[in-house]
């Protein structure tokens, strides 16, 4: 009875001389096997790529988001606002999220401004919007004194200028301009409230855009800036006297300080001691205001509260890695039985058990290595989408290719996982019995 070699056996026989040439032969046989099982190898590489990309993206987004929010206040050191939650105060006035907790009197702004340890105090008035972009009433001190990064002040794009405090003019953040379509010389009606719904109504006042800000990579990119008194004089906004009587500001008439109300005071300090003094003055005494200081500590509390969610995402990523490792094991293990005769022929022609063992490990390591490399493509896709969404929703910038240690240890980690997953099928190939599997086949 004659024995007719299968295609895989013919391939093995064609490379038998290489089996005696050490590492080169092992590599050649591993490559040939991957080509013969290209579909299962490709699917396994894809699962490795998805796992590697997800792990790198989850840990990188977590680290960058924390850093960005903790440092996203720029050079604002503290925020003074209405009595209530410090976190709500910071989210509303620094990151332009959440709703305003209420108003504070103009006298609170004057108190802060007069403190010798305060470098600058900038009043904010919020509560209106246009096409989803929040409107912030403020003063030109925001342009002249505030630095969103060390040595970097807000700058208006060529052809524009700062608003005039006495006119109905606006300066639009870069992201707000993109979303609303507002550009130099555009006109718009502010909308009452920060949510656009059927109950929202337009104010009768018309504002003219006199400038668009250069991108800053901060939440200010998402807002429209107008003069502070523009908010106070806007139709539908109510000012009250100390006796709680309504006050209507007449055109051309100066608004008395005692009826002015603002949403918050954005504060820059000369040193931490000034922050402690203000904290004592506003938080530890019976005042009607709340001081959020330091801003970084307030945001750290938020991330501590959301720690469980980050842990869940990390757990999901790790589970995906485990599934990917299992896919490597299953892919190679499923080919072992059909390759038993091939391994027996190699052994009969002089290949050592260690060579057969090495072939399987090399295959699993190669699959994991290619998958890990493709993982950077998956990582890049996830990061670019996440960065766009985070910037659009919060104004915080995430850099997709900013270095994170996870980018360094994930690829070798995935290769190691592939090698570990290949141990079981490699051991099975190692134990192949030559006599049994070289028996004639009918």
FENGI-V543449 format. One record per residue. N is the residue number from 1. RES is the residue in three letters. SS is DSSP state (alpha for helix, beta for strand, coil for the rest). OMEGA is omega in whole degrees, 0 to 359 (* if undefined). BURIAL is + if it has 9 or more other ideal C-beta (glycine too) atoms within 8 Angstrom, else -. Layout:
BEGIN
[[N/RES/SS/OMEGA/BURIAL] [N/RES/SS/OMEGA/BURIAL]]
END
This chain:
BEGIN
[[1/UNK/coil/182/-] [2/UNK/coil/179/-] [3/UNK/coil/179/-] [4/UNK/coil/181/-] [5/UNK/coil/175/-] [6/UNK/coil/181/-] [7/UNK/alpha/180/-] [8/UNK/alpha/179/+] [9/UNK/alpha/176/+] [10/UNK/alpha/177/+] [11/UNK/alpha/179/+] [12/UNK/alpha/180/+] [13/UNK/alpha/181/+] [14/UNK/alpha/183/-] [15/UNK/coil/182/+] [16/UNK/alpha/178/+] [17/UNK/alpha/179/-] [18/UNK/alpha/181/+] [19/UNK/alpha/180/+] [20/UNK/coil/185/+] [21/UNK/coil/174/-] [22/UNK/coil/188/-] [23/UNK/alpha/181/-] [24/UNK/alpha/179/-] [25/UNK/alpha/178/+] [26/UNK/alpha/180/+] [27/UNK/alpha/181/+] [28/UNK/alpha/180/+] [29/UNK/alpha/178/+] [30/UNK/alpha/179/+] [31/UNK/alpha/180/+] [32/UNK/alpha/180/+] [33/UNK/alpha/179/+] [34/UNK/alpha/178/+] [35/UNK/alpha/180/-] [36/UNK/alpha/180/-] [37/UNK/coil/188/+] [38/UNK/alpha/183/-] [39/UNK/alpha/180/-] [40/UNK/alpha/178/+] [41/UNK/alpha/181/+] [42/UNK/alpha/179/-] [43/UNK/alpha/179/+] [44/UNK/alpha/176/+] [45/UNK/alpha/180/+] [46/UNK/alpha/179/+] [47/UNK/alpha/176/+] [48/UNK/alpha/180/+] [49/UNK/alpha/179/+] [50/UNK/alpha/180/+] [51/UNK/alpha/181/+] [52/UNK/alpha/180/+] [53/UNK/alpha/181/+] [54/UNK/alpha/180/+] [55/UNK/alpha/181/+] [56/UNK/alpha/182/+] [57/UNK/alpha/182/+] [58/UNK/alpha/183/+] [59/UNK/alpha/179/+] [60/UNK/alpha/178/+] [61/UNK/alpha/179/+] [62/UNK/alpha/183/+] [63/UNK/alpha/183/+] [64/UNK/alpha/179/+] [65/UNK/alpha/179/+] [66/UNK/alpha/181/+] [67/UNK/alpha/183/-] [68/UNK/alpha/181/+] [69/UNK/alpha/179/+] [70/UNK/alpha/180/+] [71/UNK/alpha/186/-] [72/UNK/coil/180/+] [73/UNK/coil/183/+] [74/UNK/coil/180/+] [75/UNK/coil/169/+] [76/UNK/coil/181/+] [77/UNK/coil/183/+] [78/UNK/beta/177/+] [79/UNK/beta/175/+] [80/UNK/beta/180/+] [81/UNK/beta/183/+] [82/UNK/beta/180/+] [83/UNK/coil/179/-] [84/UNK/coil/185/+] [85/UNK/coil/176/-] [86/UNK/alpha/181/+] [87/UNK/alpha/178/+] [88/UNK/alpha/179/+] [89/UNK/alpha/180/+] [90/UNK/alpha/181/+] [91/UNK/alpha/184/+] [92/UNK/alpha/188/+] [93/UNK/alpha/178/+] [94/UNK/coil/184/+] [95/UNK/coil/178/+] [96/UNK/coil/172/+] [97/UNK/coil/178/-] [98/UNK/coil/179/-] [99/UNK/coil/181/-] [100/UNK/coil/179/+] [101/UNK/coil/180/+] [102/UNK/coil/184/+] [103/UNK/coil/175/-] [104/UNK/beta/182/+] [105/UNK/beta/179/+] [106/UNK/alpha/181/+] [107/UNK/alpha/178/-] [108/UNK/alpha/176/+] [109/UNK/alpha/181/+] [110/UNK/alpha/179/+] [111/UNK/alpha/179/+] [112/UNK/alpha/183/+] [113/UNK/alpha/183/-] [114/UNK/coil/181/-] [115/UNK/coil/184/+] [116/UNK/coil/180/-] [117/UNK/coil/181/+] [118/UNK/beta/180/+] [119/UNK/beta/174/-] [120/UNK/beta/175/+] [121/UNK/beta/186/+] [122/UNK/beta/180/+] [123/UNK/beta/176/+] [124/UNK/beta/170/+] [125/UNK/beta/185/+] [126/UNK/beta/177/+] [127/UNK/beta/178/+] [128/UNK/beta/182/+] [129/UNK/beta/173/+] [130/UNK/beta/180/+] [131/UNK/coil/177/+] [132/UNK/coil/177/-] [133/UNK/beta/183/+] [134/UNK/beta/178/+] [135/UNK/beta/180/+] [136/UNK/beta/174/+] [137/UNK/beta/183/+] [138/UNK/beta/179/+] [139/UNK/coil/180/+] [140/UNK/coil/174/-] [141/UNK/alpha/179/+] [142/UNK/alpha/178/+] [143/UNK/alpha/189/+] [144/UNK/alpha/188/-] [145/UNK/coil/184/-] [146/UNK/coil/175/+] [147/UNK/beta/182/+] [148/UNK/beta/167/+] [149/UNK/beta/183/-] [150/UNK/coil/179/-] [151/UNK/coil/183/-] [152/UNK/beta/176/-] [153/UNK/beta/178/-] [154/UNK/coil/182/+] [155/UNK/coil/179/-] [156/UNK/beta/180/+] [157/UNK/coil/183/+] [158/UNK/coil/179/-] [159/UNK/coil/181/-] [160/UNK/coil/180/+] [161/UNK/coil/174/-] [162/UNK/coil/177/+] [163/UNK/coil/173/+] [164/UNK/coil/185/-] [165/UNK/coil/183/+] [166/UNK/coil/183/-] [167/UNK/coil/177/-] [168/UNK/coil/182/+] [169/UNK/beta/183/+] [170/UNK/beta/171/+] [171/UNK/beta/189/+] [172/UNK/beta/175/+] [173/UNK/coil/186/+] [174/UNK/alpha/180/+] [175/UNK/alpha/177/+] [176/UNK/alpha/178/+] [177/UNK/alpha/180/+] [178/UNK/alpha/184/-] [179/UNK/alpha/185/+] [180/UNK/alpha/184/+] [181/UNK/coil/179/-] [182/UNK/coil/177/+] [183/UNK/coil/183/+] [184/UNK/coil/179/+] [185/UNK/coil/175/-] [186/UNK/coil/177/+] [187/UNK/beta/180/-] [188/UNK/beta/173/+] [189/UNK/coil/174/+] [190/UNK/coil/178/+] [191/UNK/beta/180/+] [192/UNK/beta/180/+] [193/UNK/coil/182/+] [194/UNK/coil/178/-] [195/UNK/coil/179/-] [196/UNK/coil/177/-] [197/UNK/coil/184/-] [198/UNK/coil/181/-] [199/UNK/coil/182/-] [200/UNK/coil/177/+] [201/UNK/coil/180/-] [202/UNK/beta/171/-] [203/UNK/coil/182/+] [204/UNK/coil/182/-] [205/UNK/coil/177/+] [206/UNK/coil/178/-] [207/UNK/beta/181/+] [208/UNK/beta/179/+] [209/UNK/beta/179/+] [210/UNK/beta/178/+] [211/UNK/beta/174/+] [212/UNK/beta/183/+] [213/UNK/beta/168/+] [214/UNK/coil/180/-] [215/UNK/coil/180/-] [216/UNK/coil/185/+] [217/UNK/coil/179/-] [218/UNK/coil/179/+] [219/UNK/alpha/179/+] [220/UNK/alpha/178/+] [221/UNK/alpha/188/+] [222/UNK/alpha/187/+] [223/UNK/beta/174/+] [224/UNK/beta/183/+] [225/UNK/beta/176/+] [226/UNK/beta/178/+] [227/UNK/beta/184/+] [228/UNK/alpha/182/+] [229/UNK/alpha/175/+] [230/UNK/alpha/176/+] [231/UNK/alpha/184/+] [232/UNK/alpha/184/+] [233/UNK/alpha/185/+] [234/UNK/coil/182/+] [235/UNK/coil/180/-] [236/UNK/coil/177/-] [237/UNK/coil/186/+] [238/UNK/coil/171/-] [239/UNK/beta/182/+] [240/UNK/beta/177/+] [241/UNK/coil/179/+] [242/UNK/coil/179/-] [243/UNK/coil/178/-] [244/UNK/coil/174/-] [245/UNK/coil/179/-] [246/UNK/beta/180/-] [247/UNK/beta/178/+] [248/UNK/coil/181/-] [249/UNK/coil/179/+] [250/UNK/coil/179/-] [251/UNK/coil/179/-] [252/UNK/coil/181/-] [253/UNK/coil/178/-] [254/UNK/coil/179/-] [255/UNK/coil/179/+] [256/UNK/coil/181/-] [257/UNK/alpha/185/-] [258/UNK/alpha/178/+] [259/UNK/alpha/180/+] [260/UNK/coil/175/+] [261/UNK/beta/179/+] [262/UNK/beta/181/+] [263/UNK/coil/184/+] [264/UNK/beta/172/+] [265/UNK/beta/178/+] [266/UNK/beta/194/+] [267/UNK/beta/169/+] [268/UNK/beta/186/+] [269/UNK/beta/175/+] [270/UNK/coil/179/-] [271/UNK/coil/182/-] [272/UNK/alpha/181/-] [273/UNK/alpha/178/-] [274/UNK/alpha/178/+] [275/UNK/alpha/178/+] [276/UNK/alpha/178/-] [277/UNK/alpha/180/+] [278/UNK/alpha/177/+] [279/UNK/alpha/178/+] [280/UNK/alpha/185/+] [281/UNK/alpha/186/+] [282/UNK/alpha/185/+] [283/UNK/coil/187/+] [284/UNK/coil/173/-] [285/UNK/coil/185/-] [286/UNK/coil/178/-] [287/UNK/coil/180/-] [288/UNK/coil/183/-] [289/UNK/beta/176/+] [290/UNK/beta/176/+] [291/UNK/beta/175/+] [292/UNK/beta/182/+] [293/UNK/coil/345/+] [294/UNK/coil/185/+] [295/UNK/alpha/180/+] [296/UNK/alpha/180/+] [297/UNK/alpha/179/-] [298/UNK/alpha/180/+] [299/UNK/alpha/178/+] [300/UNK/alpha/177/+] [301/UNK/alpha/178/+] [302/UNK/alpha/181/+] [303/UNK/alpha/175/+] [304/UNK/alpha/179/-] [305/UNK/alpha/181/-] [306/UNK/coil/183/-] [307/UNK/alpha/181/-] [308/UNK/alpha/181/-] [309/UNK/alpha/178/-] [310/UNK/alpha/179/+] [311/UNK/alpha/178/-] [312/UNK/alpha/178/-] [313/UNK/alpha/178/+] [314/UNK/alpha/179/+] [315/UNK/alpha/178/-] [316/UNK/alpha/179/+] [317/UNK/alpha/180/+] [318/UNK/alpha/178/+] [319/UNK/alpha/177/-] [320/UNK/alpha/177/+] [321/UNK/alpha/179/+] [322/UNK/alpha/178/-] [323/UNK/alpha/179/+] [324/UNK/alpha/177/+] [325/UNK/alpha/178/+] [326/UNK/alpha/179/+] [327/UNK/alpha/176/+] [328/UNK/alpha/180/+] [329/UNK/alpha/183/+] [330/UNK/alpha/182/-] [331/UNK/alpha/182/+] [332/UNK/alpha/181/+] [333/UNK/alpha/182/+] [334/UNK/alpha/179/-] [335/UNK/alpha/186/+] [336/UNK/alpha/184/+] [337/UNK/alpha/181/-] [338/UNK/alpha/181/-] [339/UNK/alpha/181/+] [340/UNK/alpha/182/+] [341/UNK/alpha/178/+] [342/UNK/alpha/179/+] [343/UNK/alpha/179/+] [344/UNK/alpha/178/+] [345/UNK/alpha/179/+] [346/UNK/alpha/180/+] [347/UNK/alpha/181/+] [348/UNK/alpha/181/-] [349/UNK/coil/171/-] [350/UNK/coil/179/-] [351/UNK/coil/179/+] [352/UNK/coil/176/-] [353/UNK/alpha/181/-] [354/UNK/alpha/178/-] [355/UNK/alpha/178/+] [356/UNK/alpha/178/+] [357/UNK/alpha/183/+] [358/UNK/alpha/179/+] [359/UNK/alpha/182/+] [360/UNK/alpha/179/+] [361/UNK/alpha/180/+] [362/UNK/alpha/178/+] [363/UNK/alpha/181/+] [364/UNK/alpha/178/+] [365/UNK/alpha/180/+] [366/UNK/alpha/178/+] [367/UNK/alpha/180/+] [368/UNK/alpha/181/+] [369/UNK/alpha/178/+] [370/UNK/alpha/178/+] [371/UNK/alpha/180/+] [372/UNK/alpha/178/+] [373/UNK/alpha/177/+] [374/UNK/alpha/178/+] [375/UNK/alpha/178/+] [376/UNK/alpha/176/+] [377/UNK/alpha/177/+] [378/UNK/alpha/179/+] [379/UNK/alpha/180/+] [380/UNK/alpha/179/+] [381/UNK/alpha/180/+] [382/UNK/alpha/184/+] [383/UNK/alpha/181/+] [384/UNK/alpha/178/+] [385/UNK/alpha/181/-] [386/UNK/alpha/181/+] [387/UNK/alpha/180/+] [388/UNK/alpha/180/-] [389/UNK/alpha/181/-] [390/UNK/alpha/180/+] [391/UNK/alpha/181/+] [392/UNK/alpha/185/-] [393/UNK/alpha/186/-] [394/UNK/alpha/184/+] [395/UNK/coil/180/+] [396/UNK/coil/184/+] [397/UNK/coil/174/+] [398/UNK/coil/180/+] [399/UNK/coil/185/-] [400/UNK/coil/186/-] [401/UNK/coil/175/-] [402/UNK/coil/185/-] [403/UNK/coil/173/-] [404/UNK/coil/180/+] [405/UNK/alpha/180/-] [406/UNK/alpha/179/+] [407/UNK/alpha/181/+] [408/UNK/alpha/186/-] [409/UNK/alpha/180/-] [410/UNK/alpha/181/+] [411/UNK/alpha/178/+] [412/UNK/alpha/177/-] [413/UNK/alpha/179/-] [414/UNK/alpha/177/+] [415/UNK/alpha/178/+] [416/UNK/alpha/177/-] [417/UNK/alpha/179/+] [418/UNK/alpha/179/+] [419/UNK/alpha/178/+] [420/UNK/alpha/180/-] [421/UNK/alpha/181/+] [422/UNK/alpha/183/+] [423/UNK/alpha/183/+] [424/UNK/alpha/177/+] [425/UNK/alpha/178/+] [426/UNK/alpha/178/+] [427/UNK/alpha/179/+] [428/UNK/alpha/178/+] [429/UNK/alpha/180/+] [430/UNK/alpha/184/+] [431/UNK/coil/181/-] [432/UNK/coil/179/+] [433/UNK/coil/185/-] [434/UNK/alpha/186/+] [435/UNK/alpha/183/-] [436/UNK/alpha/187/-] [437/UNK/alpha/172/+] [438/UNK/coil/176/+] [439/UNK/coil/181/-] [440/UNK/coil/178/-] [441/UNK/coil/180/-] [442/UNK/coil/*/-]]
END
